[in-house]
Amino acid sequence: MKSLFLFLSFSLCLQFGFSQSDWEMKLVVPISNPAGEREIVLDRYPRFHILMTNTSQETLKLWKDWNTWGFFNLNMVWVVEGQTHTIKKKTPTAWDGDFPDFWVAMPGETIILEVDMSTGEWDGIPDLYGEKIKASLKATYENKTDGLARKFGIWVGKVESNEIEVVFN
């Protein structure tokens, strides 16, 4: 069964010409306090960045995150005391215009995704009640295939970032 899964995964990569190794994904939360911690302070420093670097020899495309094709592609996982929690985007109440739109990354080029936890569009942010929570944080970007991804040559696959220690405050 494991061999069949590996064969099918490899076949899909060959069919679409993409693999996880096409991208390097890096989670960047700057050290923001004298204790040397990477803090995500929801009412003061709610932003951090995801760097998506095209490590392939081909030009790659990713859906932009403002439209229906890219809105749900980025998720974060935070783990505290052995429990895993997911941070993902909520379903918007309405789309203010929607059409296929994407970033283009030449080989070696980096796309910077800004994550702002204060926008109200993220679900799964820890309820802090005035306390600090130390956790590990990792991001995942996944784009699934569909007719428009094939039509526009959008990269299809899943890639995970590095895991870093953060403090939610």
N, C-alpha and C positions, 0 to 999 in steps of 0.2 A: 504494500500500500504506500509506504514511504517513497519507494522508487517511482511509483506511478505519479505521486504528487510532484516530485522533483522533475520528472519528465514533462508533465503538463505545464508547470511553472516555466521551465526552460523553453518549451514550445511557444507559450504566449509571449515571452520576451523576444524570441526570434520573429514571431509574427508582427509585433508592433515595433520591434527594434529598440525597446527601452528596457532598462533594468534599474534596480535601486542604486547600483553603482554609478549611474549617470549623474547623481546628485550627491553632494555632501551637505548635510543639514546641521547647522550649528545654532544652539540656543545661547543667546547673549543676555545675561542679566548682570549689569555692572555691580561691583562692590560699592555699597552706598553708605556704610556706616563705619565708625572708628574700630569696631570689633572685627572688621574684615568680612562681614556677612553680605550676601547678595539679597537685599530686601526688596520685596514687592509690597509697598505700602499703598493700600488701595485708595486712600484719600489724598496721597501726596506724590508717590512714585509708582503709578499703576502701569507704566509702559515698559516693555522690553522688546527685544528683536529676535527674529529668526533669520539667519543667513542661509540662503539656498544657492549653492555654488554649482554651476554646471561643470562636472568633471569629465564629461564625454568629449568626443571629438566632433560632435554634431551640434547644430543649433537646436535648442529645446524650447518648448513653449509650456507655460503654466497658465491655467485660468486665473484671472484676477479675482480677488476675494469679495468684490462688491456685487457680483452677479450670482444667479442661482447655480451655475456650474462650479464656481469656486468658493462660495460662501461657507460651506461645511467641510472643506478639505483639510483644514488645520485643526488639530486637537492637542491638548496637553494632558499629561497624566502626572498627578502628584501622589507621592507615597509618604505616609507618615505612620510610624509605629506598625509597619507591616500591612497597613490597609491602603489599597489603591483607590484613587478617586479620579474621575475624568472631568476635564474642563472642555466644554464644546460650545459652539454657537447655538443660540436659541433660534427657533424659527421666527423670521421677521413677520410682522403683522401685515406688511404690504411691500411690494417691490415698486420702487419709483423708477420705472423704466427697466428693461432687462434685455440685454442682447449679448451675444458671445463676444468677450473681450479677454485678452490674454497678454502676459508678459512674454518677451522673447529674450532668451539668454544665449549669447554666443559662447563657444567653448571657453572655459575659464572665468566667465562673467558671473557675478553674484547679484541675486535679487534679494532685497531686504524687505521682509514682512514685519510690520509694526503690530504688536499686540498691545491693546489698551484695555485693561481690565475694568476701567471705570465707565465704559460706554453703555453698560446694561445689556449688551448683546451676548454675554458669556454666561453659561450655566455651569455650576459645579465649583465655583470659587468658594474657598472655605469660609464658613461663618466663624468670625473671630471673637466676637463679644469682648473686645478690648485686650485679647491675649495675643501672644506671638506663637506661631506654629512653624517649627523647623521641619522641612520636608525635602525630598528629592523631586526634581521636576524634569520632565522630558517632553519633547514635542514630536508629533507625528503628522506628516503631510501625506494624504492619500487622494489620488485622482483615479476614478473608475472610468472605464471605457463606455462610450456611447456613440451615437451617430455623429454628433457634432465634434467630439474629440477626434474621431477618425477623419472627418471632413477638414478640420483645421490643423491636423497633425499635432495635437496636444499630447504631451508626455502622459503616460498612464502607468501607474504603479504606486508603491508606498515606500516612504523613506522615514527613518527616525533620526532624531537629533542625539547629541550627547546628553548625558544626565548630569545635572548640577544640583548642588545643595543650595536651597533658598530659605528665606524666612518670610512667611506671610505675616503682615503686621497691619 
